[in-house]
Amino acid sequence: MRVSDDLYARVKAANRDGETLAETLDRLVGGYSLTDFADDATALRTGVAAATRLVEQAGTAPPAFDDLETLRERVVVRDLDG
């Protein structure tokens, strides 16, 4: 596998004593895939939508926000496709 000198240096710097570079890469990547990322993004969107509904039902934003619009601006999760 070919990698840039910069990436090789970063992996080598993270290499622990007695650990092969393959073991270092495996540890750094940790098995977190794009599918895992997509699942997490979906869960985040679901949580934000639920929290937004609760705030709208209450009719007021938490004290940390000036108003509901400020809250919406800060918690909107943009669609990854657009």
C-alpha positions as CSV (number, residue, x, y, z in Angstrom):
1,M,0.0,0.0,0.0
2,R,1.3,3.4,-0.9
3,V,0.7,6.4,1.4
4,S,2.0,9.9,1.4
5,D,5.1,10.7,3.4
6,D,2.9,12.9,5.7
7,L,0.5,10.0,6.5
8,Y,3.3,7.6,7.0
9,A,5.0,10.0,9.5
10,R,1.7,10.4,11.4
11,V,1.2,6.6,11.6
12,K,4.8,6.1,12.6
13,A,4.5,8.7,15.3
14,A,1.4,6.9,16.7
15,N,3.2,3.5,16.6
16,R,3.7,2.0,20.1
17,D,6.7,-0.1,21.1
18,G,6.5,-3.6,19.8
19,E,3.5,-2.8,17.5
20,T,3.7,-3.4,13.8
21,L,2.6,-0.6,11.5
22,A,-0.4,-2.8,10.5
23,E,-1.4,-3.1,14.2
24,T,-1.0,0.7,14.5
25,L,-3.3,1.3,11.5
26,D,-5.8,-1.2,12.8
27,R,-5.8,0.5,16.2
28,L,-6.1,4.0,14.7
29,V,-8.9,3.1,12.3
30,G,-10.7,1.1,15.0
31,G,-13.1,-0.5,12.6
32,Y,-15.2,2.7,12.3
33,S,-16.6,2.6,8.7
34,L,-18.6,5.0,6.5
35,T,-21.6,2.8,7.3
36,D,-21.0,3.4,11.0
37,F,-20.7,7.2,10.3
38,A,-24.0,7.1,8.3
39,D,-25.8,5.3,11.1
40,D,-24.5,7.8,13.7
41,A,-25.6,10.7,11.5
42,T,-29.1,9.2,11.2
43,A,-29.3,8.7,15.0
44,L,-28.2,12.3,15.4
45,R,-30.8,13.6,13.0
46,T,-33.5,11.5,14.8
47,G,-32.4,12.9,18.2
48,V,-32.3,16.5,17.0
49,A,-35.8,16.1,15.4
50,A,-37.2,14.7,18.7
51,A,-35.6,17.5,20.8
52,T,-36.9,20.1,18.4
53,R,-40.5,18.6,18.7
54,L,-40.2,18.8,22.5
55,V,-39.1,22.4,22.4
56,E,-41.8,23.3,20.0
57,Q,-44.4,21.6,22.2
58,A,-43.1,23.5,25.3
59,G,-43.3,26.7,23.3
60,T,-40.0,27.9,24.6
61,A,-36.3,27.4,24.0
62,P,-33.9,26.3,26.8
63,P,-32.4,29.3,28.7
64,A,-29.1,29.0,26.8
65,F,-30.9,30.2,23.6
66,D,-32.5,33.5,22.9
67,D,-35.4,32.0,21.1
68,L,-36.6,29.0,19.2
69,E,-35.1,30.3,15.9
70,T,-31.7,30.5,17.5
71,L,-32.1,27.0,18.8
72,R,-33.1,25.7,15.3
73,E,-30.1,27.4,13.7
74,R,-27.7,25.8,16.1
75,V,-29.1,22.3,16.0
76,V,-30.0,21.9,12.3
77,V,-28.2,18.9,10.8
78,R,-27.8,19.5,7.1
79,D,-28.6,16.6,4.7
80,L,-25.3,14.9,3.8
81,D,-26.4,14.8,0.2
82,G,-26.9,18.5,-0.2
